[in-house]
Amino acid sequence: MPSAKIVFADADSVGAVNFSSLQQQGQTILADKLSFNAQVQDYIKDADVIISNKVQIGQKLLEQAKNLKLVCVAATGYNNVDLAACQAKQIAVCNVKDYSTMAVAQHTFAMLLTWLNKVPQYHQASTNGSWAQSKHFCLLDYPIADLAGKTFGIIGYGNIGRAVANIAKAFSMNVLIAERPNSSVRDGRSAFEQVIQQADILSLHSPLTEDNQKMIDKNQLGKMKSSAILINTARGGLIDEEALLNALKQKQIQAALLDGLTLEPPADNHILLNANLPNLLVTPHVAWASIDSRQKLIDEIALNIQAFFNGEFRNRLD
C-alpha cells in the first residue's frame, strides 16, 4: 500500500459514507470545507493527493502544495480544477464518471410522479380528516395524469439521458431525443426545435458548457406547450431563471421541476424560491446523492488513487 498523504478538502460534501476504501490508500485526512479553506496551507503543505468535490484547485493552491502528485475530483465535472496549471506542474488529475447515473434517472421520475400523482396533497388529505369526511371511498380533489402516451423529450443523451429514456419507454411514453441546436439531425434523433415544441415533458440532461448556458430561455419557453412540464436534473445554468419565473407566473407552461439552481447554495432572496409559485417544485441538487451513489463515488476515487500509484491510467483528465 502507498504511504501517500491524502487530503479530502470537502469530505463533508458527500455526507455519511464509509471512507475505508480511501483510508486503505494511505494516511487520509477528511477535512470539512470551512476548516480547509481557513487553514489551507496547513492541510496541503505535504499532501501527495488532494480530493475535491467543489473546492477550487487553482494556481495559488498548487503553488503551496509542493508534494502534490494527484488531484482527484469527487465528481464528473471538473470546472473547479485548473487543468492547465496542473499539467504545467505535472500533477495528474482524475474524475469519476457514471457513479450516479441511475440515481439521477430515478430522481427525474420521482419529481415527475410526485407532481403528476399529487402525492403530498393526497397524503395531507388522508391525514387532515378530508378523506374521513368524504362521501365516497376515495378523493378526487387533485387531478392525476397518466404518463403513457405522452411525449417525453430529452435534451442531452449521455448515460443519464439514456437511462431516463429507458424508464420513459417502460411507462409507454413516446421518447424524442433532441439533436444539438443548429446541427444536422442524426438517425434516432429529432430537431432541437421540434422536441421543444412537441414535448409534453421536457427533461434536461446536458453538461453545462459556455455554449449552452441559458439555452432554455424566453424564446424556447415560449415554444413549449402550455401543458408541458420542464424537468432539470442537470445543471441549473441551463435555464434562464428570470425567463422561467415569468413563464411560470404567466402559466406559459404547466410546471417546472428543478433539482438545483444556477448558483448553489442559492441566495435567501432567490427569485424562484421566493415567488411562492404553485407550479414549481425544487430539490437542493440531490438527484445524484443516493447513499449508493455517494459510496460508489468514494470507492471509485480510491481505485483512481490506487491505479495512479501503480502507474496505471484510470479516469485521467491530463
DRENNU-282036 format. One line per 2 residues: number of its first residue (from 1); their letters; for each residue x, y, z of N, C-alpha, C, CB. Coordinates in steps of 0.02 Angstrom, whole numbers. Each point is the difference from the previous one (the first is absolute). Last residue first. Glycine has a CB too. Layout:
NUM = a = X:Y:Z:X:Y:Z:X:Y:Z:X:Y:Z  ...
END
This chain:
318 = dl = -283:720:-881:60:35:-24:31:-38:-59:20:46:116  -211:-117:17:-20:58:-39:59:35:-31:-100:12:74
316 = rn = 32:-279:23:46:57:-1:-27:55:-46:98:-77:23  -173:-158:56:-41:61:5:43:64:0:-85:-66:63
314 = rf = 240:-121:-51:-69:-16:13:-39:65:12:32:-113:50  227:-5:-113:-44:56:-18:-72:-22:11:84:46:-85
312 = eg = 150:-137:214:-53:-13:-49:-40:64:-13:-6:-121:38  192:67:126:22:19:-67:-51:-12:-54:112:-25:37
310 = nf = -130:-1:208:22:-60:-35:23:14:-71:-78:-66:70  -12:235:68:62:-21:32:26:-67:-27:-36:62:102
308 = fa = -171:23:-188:53:50:-10:66:-24:29:-86:91:1  -109:-219:38:25:-7:-69:58:48:-13:-114:-36:-37
306 = qi = 2:52:243:37:-62:-3:31:-9:-69:-76:-51:85  -69:231:-55:62:11:37:45:-63:-5:-59:81:79
304 = nl = -157:-96:-170:40:47:-39:68:12:32:-105:55:-40  -54:-183:156:29:-38:-55:42:45:-45:-98:-79:4
302 = ai = -19:181:170:52:-44:29:34:-40:-55:-64:-6:108  -122:134:-168:58:43:14:57:-41:27:-76:98:22
300 = ed = -126:-208:-50:32:13:-64:60:47:7:-111:-16:-56  -22:-29:245:36:-60:-19:36:8:-67:-84:-68:65
298 = il = -57:242:12:58:-6:43:43:-60:-21:-63:54:95  -143:-24:-208:46:55:-14:65:-7:40:-98:74:-25
296 = kq = -81:-220:69:36:-19:-62:50:54:-18:-100:-65:-40  -41:110:219:49:-51:18:41:-22:-61:-76:-39:92
294 = rs = -100:189:-126:54:33:38:54:-51:21:-82:87:41  -114:-166:-148:43:38:-46:58:33:35:-99:19:-71
292 = di = -62:-134:201:37:-48:-43:47:37:-47:-97:-80:6  -50:202:131:56:-27:39:41:-48:-41:-68:14:105
290 = sa = -56:182:-234:-20:-60:37:60:-27:39:-89:-28:-88  76:237:-57:27:-12:67:-32:-59:37:23:119:3
288 = wa = -57:12:-223:59:-44:-4:12:-38:65:49:78:-83  -223:88:62:-15:-56:-45:57:-52:-1:-69:78:-69
286 = vh = 44:141:192:9:-65:33:-13:-59:-46:-34:55:105  18:212:-98:55:-34:-34:16:-67:33:47:112:-34
284 = pt = -241:6:122:65:34:7:59:-39:-28:-46:55:100  -227:-33:-181:40:-38:49:71:26:-3:-74:-103:-11
282 = vl = -192:191:-72:73:5:2:28:-47:53:-6:120:-39  -228:-42:-119:24:-48:49:76:0:-3:-105:-72:-10
280 = ln = -124:230:-79:72:-10:4:16:-50:56:21:116:-44  -238:-7:-15:20:-45:-54:76:-9:-5:-102:36:-62
278 = pl = -14:111:219:-31:-66:9:21:-51:-53:-95:58:52  232:161:57:-32:-25:-61:-31:-68:11:82:65:-69
276 = na = 47:124:201:-59:-38:23:-41:-26:-59:-3:69:105  218:62:-94:-58:21:-38:-64:-37:20:77:26:-94
274 = nl = 164:-49:165:-40:47:38:-64:22:-35:106:38:52  60:-189:-145:-17:-28:64:-45:46:41:108:-61:-2
272 = li = -21:128:-213:-46:-57:-7:-24:-25:68:59:-32:-105  99:212:95:-63:20:-32:-49:-58:-7:63:87:-61
270 = hn = 120:-56:261:-1:-25:-69:-69:9:-31:89:-84:29  19:149:195:-53:36:-37:-3:-23:-73:16:98:76
268 = da = 144:-188:78:-63:-3:37:-58:31:-40:65:4:106  140:-110:-242:-10:56:46:-68:-7:33:74:75:-70
266 = pp = 44:-301:-14:-29:62:-26:-3:54:53:-66:-67:-81  260:-131:67:-70:10:20:-26:67:-24:19:-73:100
264 = el = 62:29:-269:-17:-46:55:52:5:55:-56:-77:-81  -54:190:-169:48:9:53:-21:-41:60:27:116:-40
262 = tl = -157:-150:-148:62:22:-32:56:10:52:-68:55:-89  -113:-233:158:-6:65:-31:68:23:-26:-97:29:76
260 = gd = -51:-276:9:56:47:2:-14:63:-40:75:-97:14  -220:-90:-61:46:-23:52:62:45:-1:-42:-120:-10
258 = ll = -230:148:-79:71:15:-3:39:-32:57:-28:107:-56  -213:-80:-97:24:-44:53:76:2:-3:-103:-76:-5
256 = aa = -128:222:-91:72:-12:-5:21:-39:62:19:107:-67  -268:-64:-82:40:-2:60:74:-7:-17:-95:-52:62
254 = qi = -88:103:-224:-36:-27:58:41:6:64:-59:-78:-76  92:260:-117:8:-72:4:-34:-24:64:110:4:-65
252 = qk = -138:216:15:18:-19:-69:13:-75:-5:48:115:-18  -123:42:208:-24:-67:-17:9:-17:-73:-83:12:92
250 = qk = 157:184:43:-49:10:-54:-31:-66:-23:63:101:-36  105:-100:204:-50:48:23:-57:7:-51:89:61:64
248 = la = 97:-192:-124:-41:-34:51:-54:47:26:98:-71:31  58:158:-184:-40:-51:-33:-46:-36:49:91:-15:-84
246 = nl = 66:173:166:-54:33:-36:-46:-51:-34:74:99:-18  118:-181:127:-45:31:49:-60:32:-35:97:20:76
244 = la = 76:-103:-211:-42:-53:28:-49:28:50:92:-83:-18  68:228:-71:-49:-17:-51:-47:-55:25:82:32:-90
242 = ee = 95:26:228:-47:55:-3:-54:-13:-52:90:78:36  88:-233:-15:-47:-3:56:-50:57:1:89:-57:65
240 = di = 42:-83:-256:-3:71:17:-53:6:55:36:39:-118  105:-269:70:-63:36:-4:10:73:18:-63:-105:28
238 = lg = 237:-58:-18:-29:-13:-66:-64:40:-12:48:-115:6  83:109:203:18:50:-49:-26:-13:-70:98:20:67
236 = gr = -117:-173:124:-48:54:0:12:51:-53:-13:-19:119  83:-243:-145:24:61:32:-50:57:-7:118:-36:-22
234 = at = -217:-204:12:69:13:-20:22:63:38:-14:-54:-117  -207:-38:117:41:-33:50:74:3:-21:-96:-77:30
232 = ni = -155:190:-100:72:9:-5:34:-33:58:-15:108:-61  -238:-87:-86:38:-31:53:74:14:-12:-86:-91:15
230 = li = -179:181:-95:72:5:-9:35:-31:60:-13:105:-70  -242:-127:-58:37:0:63:74:1:-16:-93:-63:60
228 = as = -151:140:-202:64:-35:6:30:8:70:20:18:-122  -226:77:12:-9:-57:45:65:-36:15:-114:-13:-45
226 = sk = 100:194:-108:-23:29:63:-11:-55:52:-53:95:-62  236:-124:-135:-72:-6:11:-18:33:66:-4:-106:-68
224 = mk = 223:198:-53:-24:-61:33:-76:1:6:108:-8:62  33:189:-147:-17:-50:-50:-29:-64:30:90:46:-71
222 = gl = -8:142:201:-58:22:-38:-23:-50:-52:37:115:19  162:-147:106:-59:-10:44:-64:19:-37:72:23:101
220 = qn = 133:19:-209:-17:-71:1:-60:-14:44:120:-26:-20  -42:251:10:-19:-23:-67:-22:-73:0:81:83:-49
218 = kd = 8:15:246:-67:26:-15:-25:-26:-67:25:102:67  159:-258:20:-9:72:14:-71:20:-18:122:22:-22
216 = im = 61:-231:43:-72:4:7:-16:71:24:-13:-126:27  233:88:-55:-28:-21:-65:-76:-4:2:105:-64:-22
214 = kq = 83:142:183:-66:30:-11:-30:-20:-67:36:96:70  203:-170:-73:-27:37:58:-65:35:-20:116:16:46
212 = nd = 39:-154:-188:-71:-14:13:-28:33:63:18:-107:-58  214:127:-31:-44:5:-58:-73:-10:16:94:-40:-67
210 = et = 89:17:224:-6:71:-18:-51:9:-56:118:19:34  -162:-230:117:59:26:-36:-10:74:-15:22:-114:-50
208 = lp = -130:-115:199:-1:73:-10:66:21:-32:-77:16:99  -52:-261:-131:50:36:41:-4:74:-15:76:-102:3
206 = sh = -298:-45:-38:62:22:-32:49:25:52:-63:31:-104  -177:-113:111:53:-43:25:68:16:-32:-85:-90:20
204 = ls = -204:162:12:67:23:-17:53:-45:32:-43:118:-12  -232:-134:-75:47:-16:54:72:15:-23:-78:-89:44
202 = li = -205:128:-96:65:15:-27:52:-7:56:-49:78:-88  -220:-156:21:49:6:53:68:11:-33:-66:-75:80
200 = da = -104:78:-223:-44:10:58:42:6:63:-92:-64:-57  174:118:-205:6:-36:63:-56:18:49:124:-5:-17
198 = qq = -77:102:-208:-45:-58:4:-1:-34:68:21:-16:-120  118:213:57:-70:15:-16:-47:-59:14:42:78:-87
196 = iv = 197:-96:118:-26:54:43:-75:9:-10:112:57:-5  -1:-202:-140:-7:-30:66:-28:52:49:95:-79:-23
194 = qe = -43:152:-193:-57:-46:-2:-13:-30:68:26:-25:-120  165:160:87:-61:41:3:-62:-45:1:58:94:-60
192 = fa = 152:-200:31:-5:32:66:-65:37:7:124:10:4  -111:-218:-170:25:68:1:-14:32:68:-18:10:-124
190 = sr = 44:-273:122:-46:49:-30:29:70:7:-99:-74:27  197:-203:-38:-9:62:36:-49:45:-38:117:-9:47
188 = gd = -40:-207:-123:-22:-12:67:-10:63:41:58:-107:-6  105:126:-196:-50:-52:7:-17:-11:73:42:-56:-104
186 = rv = 48:298:48:23:-69:-7:-57:-49:6:112:34:46  -95:237:-120:-35:-49:41:25:-70:-16:-101:75:6
184 = ss = 234:170:-17:-34:-49:-41:-29:-55:44:76:26:-98  -45:213:211:41:-55:-26:-42:-45:-44:73:4:102
182 = np = -134:192:47:33:22:-61:46:-54:-28:-8:117:40  -55:-174:202:-27:57:-38:43:16:-61:-48:45:106
180 = re = 42:-297:-17:28:63:23:-29:57:-42:107:-57:37  -264:-151:-12:65:13:-30:28:66:29:-33:-63:-107
178 = ai = -150:-97:235:15:62:-36:70:-1:-29:-78:60:76  -110:-256:-23:68:19:20:20:61:-41:31:-119:30
176 = lv = -274:-7:53:35:38:-52:68:22:27:-111:40:-51  -99:-233:113:62:34:17:30:35:-61:21:-84:92
174 = nm = -266:-12:13:32:12:-64:62:43:14:-110:-9:-65  -6:-166:247:2:67:-25:35:2:-68:1:44:117
172 = sf = -50:-226:57:-36:4:-64:-6:71:-26:-64:-102:32  190:17:162:-65:30:15:-42:9:-63:51:59:97
170 = ak = 167:-141:-115:-34:-49:42:-69:26:22:112:-42:40  32:185:-160:-28:-52:-44:-38:-52:40:93:19:-82
168 = ai = 25:146:201:-58:30:-35:-33:-51:-45:55:112:4  144:-175:100:-55:2:49:-63:29:-33:83:13:95
166 = na = 113:-15:-223:-23:-69:12:-58:-2:49:116:-41:-22  -9:249:-20:-39:-23:-58:-27:-70:11:70:72:-75
164 = va = 78:15:234:-65:33:5:-45:-23:-58:52:100:58  170:-170:-62:-35:-34:55:-70:29:8:110:-21:58
162 = rg = 31:124:-214:-21:-66:-23:-38:-38:54:100:-3:-76  -7:213:130:-54:8:-48:-26:-67:-25:48:109:-33
160 = in = 143:-110:169:-60:17:39:-60:8:-47:71:56:88  139:-97:-187:-23:-58:37:-63:14:40:118:-37:7
158 = gy = -96:206:-197:54:-41:27:-29:-58:39:76:101:5  -183:93:-140:-11:-73:-5:63:-38:16:-87:20:-86
156 = gi = -53:230:84:59:-29:31:-7:-75:4:19:106:65  -236:9:-79:56:40:-25:62:-21:39:-76:99:-31
154 = ig = -186:-205:-21:63:-3:37:52:43:-35:-27:-115:42  -263:68:-24:57:26:-37:62:3:44:-78:67:-70
152 = ft = -172:-199:52:53:17:47:61:22:-40:-44:-84:86  -240:49:-116:64:8:-35:52:27:50:-59:21:-110
150 = kg = -170:-181:161:27:68:-3:67:0:-37:-57:28:109  -69:-229:-60:-24:37:-57:27:71:-6:-100:-69:6
148 = al = 100:-40:233:-7:-39:-62:-29:43:-56:-15:-105:68  32:181:160:59:11:-42:-7:-35:-68:70:9:104
146 = da = -277:90:57:40:-58:-20:63:23:-38:-104:-72:-5  -36:218:199:8:-13:-72:43:-61:-12:-13:122:-24
144 = ip = -159:5:226:59:-41:-14:2:-15:-75:-3:-52:117  -124:247:61:3:-40:-61:67:-36:-9:-81:79:-52
142 = yd = -53:-9:281:58:21:-37:8:-44:-62:57:42:106  -238:-76:48:10:73:4:55:26:-45:-41:-7:116
140 = ll = -85:-212:-59:21:19:-68:14:75:-3:-68:-95:-49  43:-130:238:-3:71:-14:24:12:-71:19:28:122
138 = cf = -147:-254:-8:64:33:-16:-12:74:-8:43:-104:-56  -220:-42:117:56:-41:25:67:32:-14:-70:-100:-17
136 = hk = -148:258:51:17:-56:-43:61:-36:28:-49:59:-100  -41:138:197:-61:-37:-12:14:-64:-40:-65:107:2
134 = sq = 242:23:170:-22:-7:-69:-65:-40:-4:119:6:-37  27:52:231:-63:35:-8:-29:-8:-70:39:81:85
132 = aw = 172:-175:-23:-49:-27:48:-68:32:-9:93:-22:80  90:106:-205:-22:-65:-24:-54:-30:45:115:-19:-50
130 = sg = -16:223:117:-39:8:-62:-26:-66:-27:68:101:-26  80:-61:223:-71:-13:9:-41:6:-63:14:41:113
128 = nt = 232:-27:-82:-32:60:30:-76:-8:8:90:69:-50  64:-233:-53:16:8:71:-34:59:33:108:-52:-25
126 = sa = -130:-9:-210:-12:-61:37:8:9:74:37:-64:-98  13:238:-56:-73:-10:2:-18:-63:40:-10:58:-111
124 = qh = 237:-11:71:-27:48:47:-76:-9:7:92:81:-30  16:-212:-129:21:-20:67:-30:47:52:107:-49:-46
122 = yq = -138:103:-178:-44:-55:21:20:-28:68:-20:-27:-120  153:198:24:-67:26:12:-47:-55:25:18:86:-88
120 = pv = 206:-141:23:-3:38:63:-71:24:17:118:36:-21  -88:-156:-187:10:-41:60:-2:42:64:68:-78:-69
118 = kn = -119:106:-186:-21:42:56:7:-36:67:-79:58:-77  135:-122:-162:-44:-40:43:-22:36:63:56:-100:-45
116 = lw = 92:204:-117:-59:-24:-36:-49:-38:45:71:-6:-102  138:92:193:-41:53:-28:-64:-27:-30:103:65:-23
114 = tl = 52:-218:105:-24:40:56:-46:55:-25:105:-24:64  7:-102:-224:-57:-36:29:-28:36:61:49:-107:-44
112 = lm = 145:199:-59:-56:0:-48:-62:-34:30:82:-1:-95  120:0:218:-28:67:-3:-62:1:-45:114:49:19
110 = af = 4:-249:-7:-28:14:66:-34:68:0:89:-72:55  33:5:-244:-68:-25:1:-32:7:69:31:-80:-90
108 = th = 191:154:64:-39:32:-54:-73:-22:3:102:5:-72  56:-111:210:-24:63:27:-42:38:-51:100:6:75
106 = qa = 7:-207:-142:-53:-14:49:-31:65:26:59:-106:32  128:122:-172:-58:-23:-38:-59:-13:47:76:-51:-87
104 = va = 128:103:186:-28:59:-33:-62:-19:-40:114:52:-5  4:-227:107:-29:43:52:-33:61:-32:87:-39:82
102 = mt = 35:-112:-216:-66:-25:17:-34:42:54:39:-114:-31  183:177:-38:-46:-3:-57:-70:-21:20:97:-27:-73
100 = sy = 123:73:196:-67:18:22:-53:-4:-55:54:74:83  185:-125:-109:-16:-29:66:-72:14:21:119:15:31
98 = dk = 19:47:-239:-56:-48:-1:-19:-28:69:35:-28:-114  210:136:91:-56:3:-47:-53:-52:17:79:40:-89
96 = vn = 141:114:200:-40:-62:6:-60:7:-46:39:-21:120  229:132:-122:-69:11:22:-35:-68:7:-4:114:-56
94 = cv = 277:-3:55:-49:-53:-14:-70:25:20:87:-91:17  189:181:-68:-68:16:21:-47:-56:-22:23:125:-7
92 = ai = 265:-61:54:-53:-37:-33:-68:20:29:79:-95:-21  154:238:-1:-44:-29:50:-58:-33:-36:32:87:86
90 = qk = 163:53:-166:1:-73:-7:-37:-34:57:110:9:-60  -91:231:6:37:-25:58:4:-77:1:-36:101:63
88 = aq = -82:13:-235:65:34:2:43:-25:57:-54:101:-50  -168:-180:31:43:-29:-52:69:32:2:-101:-22:-71
86 = ca = -62:110:213:20:-67:22:47:-31:-51:-109:-14:60  13:219:-115:49:9:54:24:-67:26:-54:109:31
84 = al = -118:-110:-191:62:24:-30:55:8:52:-67:59:-89  -153:-118:158:36:-55:-33:67:23:-28:-110:-53:-28
82 = dv = -49:136:228:38:33:-53:44:-53:-33:0:113:61  -240:-147:74:71:-15:-2:32:36:-59:-20:-113:54
80 = nn = -218:108:-2:32:30:59:76:-12:1:-107:-17:62  -46:-74:-227:11:71:-13:30:36:61:-95:-2:-80
78 = yg = 25:-239:19:65:19:29:16:74:-12:40:-118:-16  -249:-97:20:21:65:-23:62:23:37:-117:27:-28
76 = ta = 28:-228:98:16:-8:-70:25:66:-29:-86:-91:-11  128:26:271:-57:17:-43:21:-19:-71:-41:96:77
74 = av = 193:-63:113:-54:-42:26:-65:17:-36:57:-7:113  214:26:-182:-64:37:3:-53:-49:23:35:81:-92
72 = cv = 241:-75:125:-58:-41:-14:-63:42:8:61:-105:38  222:137:-78:-63:32:20:-57:-46:-21:49:118:-10
70 = lk = 236:-148:54:-64:-21:-29:-57:42:30:44:-117:-18  189:150:77:9:-42:-60:-65:-14:-37:97:-52:57
68 = ln = 33:229:142:-60:-25:-32:15:-37:-65:-63:94:52  203:27:121:7:-72:-11:-56:-29:-42:58:-6:109
66 = ka = -46:242:-47:64:-17:-30:7:-75:-16:49:95:62  -239:93:-25:0:-72:9:62:-30:-33:-127:-3:4
64 = qe = 71:236:-17:13:-15:70:7:-75:12:-62:103:32  7:-16:-246:67:25:17:19:-16:72:-15:91:-84
62 = ll = -203:-140:2:50:-46:-27:71:21:18:-79:-27:-93  -105:168:148:2:-60:42:55:-47:-23:-123:12:23
60 = kq = 85:178:-155:25:19:66:6:-60:46:-51:113:-15  -46:-141:-203:72:13:-2:28:14:70:-12:45:-117
58 = gi = -217:-176:125:28:46:-49:75:11:9:-110:55:-6  -123:-190:83:71:-21:-3:32:42:-55:-25:-120:42
56 = qv = -214:134:119:39:21:-58:73:-22:6:-78:98:-16  -145:-223:122:54:47:18:42:15:-62:3:-44:119
54 = kn = -184:-120:-112:-13:66:-27:52:52:20:-120:-28:3  160:-209:30:-65:-2:-33:-12:67:-33:-45:-84:84
52 = si = 286:-41:-20:-44:58:5:-66:-14:-36:99:76:8  157:-183:92:-66:-17:-27:-45:61:10:15:-124:25
50 = iv = 266:73:-35:-55:41:23:-64:-23:-35:77:99:22  189:-200:36:-63:-4:-37:-50:48:32:22:-122:-33
48 = da = 196:116:116:15:-32:-64:-62:-1:-45:87:-71:56  -10:244:157:-48:-47:-28:25:-28:-67:-94:61:57
46 = dk = 183:107:112:36:-61:-16:-47:-54:-28:81:27:90  -159:197:-47:72:12:-7:39:-63:-16:-13:95:78
44 = iy = -236:-49:-37:28:-24:-64:76:2:-4:-104:39:-52  -37:28:248:-26:-63:-25:42:-27:-59:-114:35:37
42 = dq = 161:177:62:16:-54:46:-22:-67:-27:-11:80:95  -46:114:-216:72:-14:-4:20:-57:46:20:119:-30
40 = vq = -248:-38:29:19:-37:-59:74:-19:-1:-91:59:-60  -90:33:222:68:-23:17:31:-38:-59:-33:-6:122
38 = an = -186:104:-136:29:43:51:73:-17:14:-113:13:50  -20:-143:-200:11:66:-29:34:47:49:-101:-16:-72
36 = fs = 41:-199:149:52:-4:-52:15:68:-28:-38:-116:-28  -138:95:182:65:-3:33:56:-5:-51:-53:-55:99
34 = lk = -168:57:-182:15:63:35:69:-2:32:-122:16:20  36:-213:-130:17:54:-46:21:64:36:-81:-49:-81
32 = da = 131:-187:194:-62:33:-22:19:63:-37:-67:-47:97  219:-187:-78:-12:69:22:-71:21:-18:122:28:-14
30 = li = 33:-255:46:-66:18:-24:-18:69:28:-35:-123:-6  267:-33:-47:-29:53:41:-66:21:-31:116:39:38
28 = tq = 65:-264:-49:-56:38:-29:-28:50:50:-27:-97:-74  246:-77:1:-22:43:55:-53:48:-28:112:-9:60
26 = gq = -101:-205:-206:52:40:33:-29:40:57:61:6:-108  -183:-168:-26:49:23:-50:56:42:31:-91:-1:-84
24 = qq = -106:-89:199:46:-55:-16:54:22:-50:-93:-80:21  -87:222:40:49:-4:55:50:-56:-11:-85:47:77
22 = ls = -101:-19:-225:49:54:-7:56:-7:50:-91:75:-41  -87:-224:56:37:-15:-62:52:54:-14:-102:-59:-45
20 = sf = -46:84:232:53:-49:11:39:-15:-64:-68:-48:92  -127:202:-30:61:23:-32:57:-52:3:-34:117:29
18 = nv = -252:-98:-23:56:-39:26:64:20:-38:-77:-97:32  -134:269:12:17:-59:-40:58:-36:34:-40:56:-107
16 = ag = -126:172:136:19:-59:39:9:-60:-45:-61:45:100  90:200:-211:-41:-26:54:28:-62:33:-96:47:-59
14 = vs = 180:107:-120:-28:-64:-22:-38:-34:57:93:-13:-82  23:224:106:-47:9:-55:-31:-65:-24:66:98:-34
12 = da = 110:-72:204:-68:8:26:-52:7:-55:49:53:100  187:-61:-141:-29:-67:11:-72:5:25:114:-44:24
10 = da = 65:202:-133:-70:12:21:-36:-66:8:-1:112:-60  236:-109:14:-9:70:19:-71:15:24:87:29:-82
8 = fv = 79:-244:91:-65:12:-31:-23:68:24:-29:-125:-6  280:1:-11:-42:50:33:-64:9:-41:102:59:49
6 = ik = 124:-239:-11:-59:16:-39:-43:49:40:2:-113:-59  261:-1:44:-44:40:41:-56:26:-45:95:33:79
4 = as = 57:-268:-111:-17:68:-20:-42:34:53:4:-36:-119  113:-189:87:2:38:63:-18:73:-13:88:-78:45
2 = pm = -161:-167:-177:40:62:-1:-3:35:67:-22:13:-122  4:-283:93:-42:59:0:44:63:0:-91:-63:61
END
